[in-house]
Amino acid sequence: MMRWWPYGAVAAAGVVLVAALPLSPALAPSDTLQARLIVAAMTLAAAAACGFSKGGRSRVWTASAALSAAAAIALLFVHLDAAAKCVATCDGRPVLIGREYTTAGAEYAKNNPGLAGSDLLLDAGGVPERIWTSSSISSCRFWTGWGGLLAAPLFVAALCALIARRGYRVAAAPVATAPRTAAGTAQTAVYDAFISYRHTEADRARAEEILEALESRRLRAAIDFRDFAPNEHFLSEMERCVKTSRFVLCVVTSSYLESGNTAEEALISKTLDMADRRMRLVPLIFETVELPIWLHGLVGIDFTSAARVDPVERLIELVKRSG
């Protein structure tokens, strides 16, 4: 239940925006009400779509958020332009006009240069169809009404995409979960997985993508820069996370292996006995390299471009199935 509150809060703000966004009084009240109700439903649907999504790569969510926000801003600009150019005044009341003249209207405007839209409307007896085409009046009706309102679900989609990109961290806060026992050890599992990676920029980005994918599915993951206690030794914190995680996920690249059997790798190997190592170590292979002895014989999950199945879904299935 708690997982939905960020999406619900964004959706509620979007609905308020739909209800509060000022629209031209030239629009019929019934048309305005219908547009607000339909766009409010679209706003709720946009938030629900993100909430029901099954995770995904952070780059996809980032691109979705950027595209949605850009489209929303573009719609607002077109809406404001239409509100300024598509409404004229006749007898003190606002009337929707168009932006494309009829044949007669074009001839009249040519013979009377300098007349504003309100003047042309007045000369046409307050009947806009005598000066502007019906299609352009309909276009103005859409952009002065729907055009502005549709920015709301797009903004909601952008914000919800950012929430989905980061995963739902409230559920993943370091609070004790129901006791679960890791295979082959008496230590109580606190995390579903601990992510081990080499500290290069590229490998850290890969580790963060794995972290986001796990936590977006409400799985508990541990990673050094966030979950290691700042007043403890690095190796002791690594040992703690290894012992209290059901899986140890190794981001395997040439960088990860280039320094040989480092202290970190030796610690993982020493902390887990042979039987436990086979059950809990999962190589995440981002580059085709020869696995070291302590990972030798493990199939792992292929994250290279040659992967034939979605590696993230395969990883999620493994961790959930073994929970």
C-alpha positions in Angstrom: 0.0 0.0 0.0 2.8 2.5 0.9 4.4 2.0 -2.4 1.6 3.9 -4.1 1.7 7.1 -2.2 4.3 8.9 -4.4 2.3 8.2 -7.5 -1.0 9.0 -5.7 0.4 12.4 -4.5 1.6 13.3 -8.1 -1.8 12.2 -9.6 -3.7 14.3 -7.0 -1.6 17.3 -7.8 -2.2 16.7 -11.5 -6.0 16.5 -11.0 -5.9 19.8 -9.0 -4.0 21.4 -11.9 -6.6 20.2 -14.4 -9.4 21.6 -12.2 -7.6 24.9 -11.6 -6.1 25.7 -15.0 -7.9 28.8 -16.3 -9.5 28.4 -19.7 -11.0 31.0 -22.1 -14.5 32.2 -21.2 -15.2 32.0 -25.0 -15.5 28.2 -24.5 -18.9 26.7 -23.8 -19.2 25.7 -20.1 -20.3 22.2 -21.1 -17.2 21.8 -23.4 -14.9 23.0 -20.6 -16.4 20.6 -18.0 -16.2 17.6 -20.4 -12.6 18.4 -21.2 -11.6 18.7 -17.5 -13.3 15.4 -16.6 -11.7 13.4 -19.5 -8.2 14.9 -18.9 -8.5 14.3 -15.2 -9.1 10.6 -16.0 -6.1 10.6 -18.3 -4.0 12.1 -15.5 -4.9 9.3 -13.1 -4.2 6.7 -15.9 -0.8 8.2 -16.5 0.2 7.8 -12.8 -1.3 4.3 -12.7 0.6 3.2 -15.8 3.9 4.0 -14.0 2.8 2.4 -10.8 1.9 -0.9 -12.6 5.1 -0.9 -14.6 7.5 -3.8 -14.0 10.7 -1.8 -13.4 12.9 -1.1 -16.4 16.2 0.5 -17.2 16.9 3.9 -15.7 17.8 5.3 -19.1 14.3 4.4 -20.5 12.6 6.1 -17.6 14.9 9.2 -17.9 14.1 9.5 -21.6 10.3 9.0 -21.0 10.4 11.8 -18.3 12.3 14.1 -20.6 10.0 13.5 -23.6 6.9 13.9 -21.5 8.1 17.1 -19.9 9.1 18.6 -23.3 5.8 17.7 -24.8 3.9 19.3 -21.9 5.9 22.5 -22.2 5.3 22.6 -25.9 1.6 22.1 -25.4 1.5 25.0 -22.9 3.2 27.3 -25.3 0.8 26.4 -28.1 -2.1 26.9 -25.7 -1.0 30.3 -24.6 -0.5 31.4 -28.2 -4.0 30.2 -29.1 -5.5 31.9 -26.1 -3.9 35.2 -27.3 -4.8 34.9 -31.0 -8.0 32.8 -31.2 -10.3 35.0 -29.1 -11.9 38.3 -30.1 -14.4 40.5 -28.4 -17.8 41.4 -29.8 -20.4 43.4 -27.8 -18.3 43.0 -24.7 -18.3 39.2 -24.8 -15.4 36.9 -25.9 -15.9 34.8 -29.1 -13.7 32.1 -30.5 -12.4 33.0 -34.0 -10.0 31.2 -36.3 -6.5 31.7 -37.7 -7.4 31.0 -41.4 -9.6 33.3 -43.5 -12.4 32.1 -45.7 -12.2 33.3 -49.3 -14.6 36.2 -48.6 -12.9 36.9 -45.3 -9.4 37.1 -46.9 -10.8 39.5 -49.6 -12.4 41.7 -46.9 -9.2 41.7 -44.8 -7.1 42.6 -47.9 -9.4 45.6 -48.7 -9.4 46.7 -45.1 -5.8 46.4 -43.9 -5.0 46.9 -40.2 -8.3 45.7 -38.8 -7.9 43.6 -35.7 -9.8 40.4 -35.1 -12.4 42.1 -33.0 -13.0 44.6 -35.7 -13.4 42.0 -38.4 -15.8 40.0 -36.1 -17.8 43.2 -35.5 -18.0 43.9 -39.2 -19.2 40.3 -39.7 -22.1 40.8 -37.4 -20.5 38.7 -34.7 -20.6 35.5 -36.8 -16.9 34.3 -37.0 -17.7 31.8 -39.8 -18.1 34.7 -42.2 -14.4 35.6 -41.8 -12.7 32.4 -40.6 -12.9 28.8 -41.8 -14.8 26.3 -39.6 -11.8 24.1 -39.4 -9.6 26.9 -38.0 -12.2 27.8 -35.5 -12.4 24.1 -34.4 -8.6 24.1 -34.1 -8.7 27.2 -31.9 -11.4 25.6 -29.8 -9.1 22.6 -29.2 -6.0 24.5 -28.4 -7.6 27.0 -26.1 -9.2 24.2 -24.2 -7.8 20.7 -24.5 -4.3 22.0 -25.5 -3.6 23.4 -22.1 -5.3 20.7 -20.1 -3.3 17.9 -21.8 -0.1 19.3 -20.4 -1.2 18.0 -16.9 -1.1 14.2 -17.7 2.2 14.7 -19.5 3.7 16.5 -16.5 2.3 13.7 -14.2 3.8 11.1 -16.5 7.2 12.9 -16.4 7.2 13.0 -12.6 6.0 9.4 -12.2 8.7 8.3 -14.6 11.4 9.9 -12.4 9.9 8.2 -9.4 9.9 4.8 -11.2 13.5 5.5 -12.4 14.8 5.8 -8.8 12.7 2.9 -7.6 10.5 3.1 -4.5 13.1 3.8 -1.8 10.7 4.1 1.2 10.0 0.4 1.0 13.7 -0.2 0.7 14.8 1.8 3.7 17.2 -0.1 6.1 14.5 -1.5 8.4 14.6 -5.1 9.6 12.4 -7.3 7.5 10.8 -10.6 8.3 13.5 -13.2 9.2 14.8 -15.2 6.3 17.6 -17.6 6.5 20.2 -17.6 3.7 21.0 -20.9 2.1 23.8 -22.7 3.8 24.3 -20.2 6.7 22.7 -19.6 10.0 23.0 -15.8 9.6 19.7 -14.1 9.2 19.3 -12.4 5.8 18.6 -8.7 6.0 19.1 -8.0 2.2 17.9 -9.9 -0.8 21.2 -9.1 -2.6 24.6 -7.4 -2.1 26.1 -5.8 -5.2 29.8 -6.1 -5.6 31.5 -4.0 -8.3 34.8 -2.4 -9.2 34.9 1.3 -8.4 35.2 2.7 -11.9 32.6 5.2 -13.3 31.3 2.7 -15.8 31.0 -0.2 -13.4 29.4 2.0 -10.7 26.7 3.1 -13.3 26.0 -0.6 -14.0 25.7 -1.3 -10.3 23.3 1.5 -9.8 21.1 0.3 -12.6 21.0 -3.1 -10.9 20.2 -1.5 -7.6 17.3 0.5 -9.2 15.9 -2.5 -10.9 15.9 -4.6 -7.7 14.4 -1.8 -5.5 11.7 -0.9 -8.1 10.4 -4.5 -7.5 10.5 -3.9 -3.7 13.5 -6.1 -3.2 16.1 -5.2 -0.5 19.6 -4.5 -2.0 22.8 -3.4 -0.3 25.5 -1.4 -2.0 28.7 0.1 -0.5 28.2 3.9 -1.0 24.8 3.9 0.7 24.6 0.9 3.1 28.1 0.7 4.6 28.3 2.4 8.0 30.6 5.5 7.7 32.4 4.8 11.0 33.3 1.1 10.2 36.1 -0.4 8.2 35.3 -1.1 4.5 36.2 -4.8 4.7 34.2 -5.4 7.9 31.1 -3.7 6.3 31.6 -5.8 3.2 31.7 -9.0 5.3 28.5 -7.9 7.1 26.6 -7.4 3.9 27.9 -10.6 2.3 26.8 -12.6 5.4 23.4 -10.9 5.7 22.4 -11.1 2.0 20.8 -14.0 0.2 22.7 -13.3 -3.0 26.0 -11.7 -3.8 25.8 -10.1 -7.3 29.2 -9.5 -8.9 29.3 -7.0 -11.8 31.8 -8.8 -13.9 33.8 -6.6 -16.4 37.5 -6.5 -17.3 37.9 -3.8 -14.7 36.4 -6.0 -12.0 39.0 -8.7 -12.7 42.1 -6.7 -13.8 43.7 -6.6 -10.4 43.4 -10.3 -9.8 42.5 -11.7 -6.4 42.0 -8.5 -4.5 41.3 -8.2 -0.8 37.6 -7.7 -1.5 37.3 -10.8 -3.7 39.3 -12.8 -1.3 36.9 -11.7 1.5 33.8 -12.8 -0.4 35.4 -16.1 -1.2 36.6 -16.6 2.4 33.2 -15.5 4.0 31.2 -18.1 2.0 32.1 -21.8 2.2 32.2 -23.7 -1.1 28.6 -25.0 -1.0 27.2 -21.7 0.1 29.3 -19.9 -2.6 27.7 -22.0 -5.4 24.2 -21.2 -4.1 24.6 -17.4 -3.5 27.2 -16.0 -5.9 25.7 -14.7 -9.1 28.1 -13.3 -11.8 26.4 -10.5 -13.8 28.5 -10.6 -17.0 28.7 -7.3 -18.7 31.9 -8.1 -20.6 33.0 -11.5 -22.0 36.0 -12.3 -19.8 37.4 -15.4 -18.2 36.0 -15.8 -14.7 38.4 -16.1 -11.7 38.7 -19.3 -9.7 36.3 -18.1 -7.0 33.6 -17.6 -9.6 34.6 -20.6 -11.8 31.9 -22.9 -13.0 29.0 -20.5 -12.3 26.7 -19.8 -15.3 25.9 -16.2 -14.3 23.5 -13.9 -16.2 24.5 -12.4 -19.5 24.2 -8.6 -19.6 26.2 -8.2 -22.8 24.7 -6.9 -26.0 24.5 -10.6 -27.2 22.1 -11.6 -24.4 19.1 -13.5 -25.9 16.8 -12.8 -22.9 16.2 -9.8 -20.8 18.9 -10.1 -18.1 17.1 -7.8 -15.6 14.0 -9.9 -15.7 16.0 -13.1 -15.3 17.8 -11.6 -12.3 14.5 -10.4 -10.7 13.0 -13.9 -11.3 16.0 -15.6 -9.6 15.9 -13.4 -6.5 12.1 -13.5 -6.1 11.9 -17.2 -6.7 14.5 -17.9 -4.1 13.0 -15.6 -1.5 
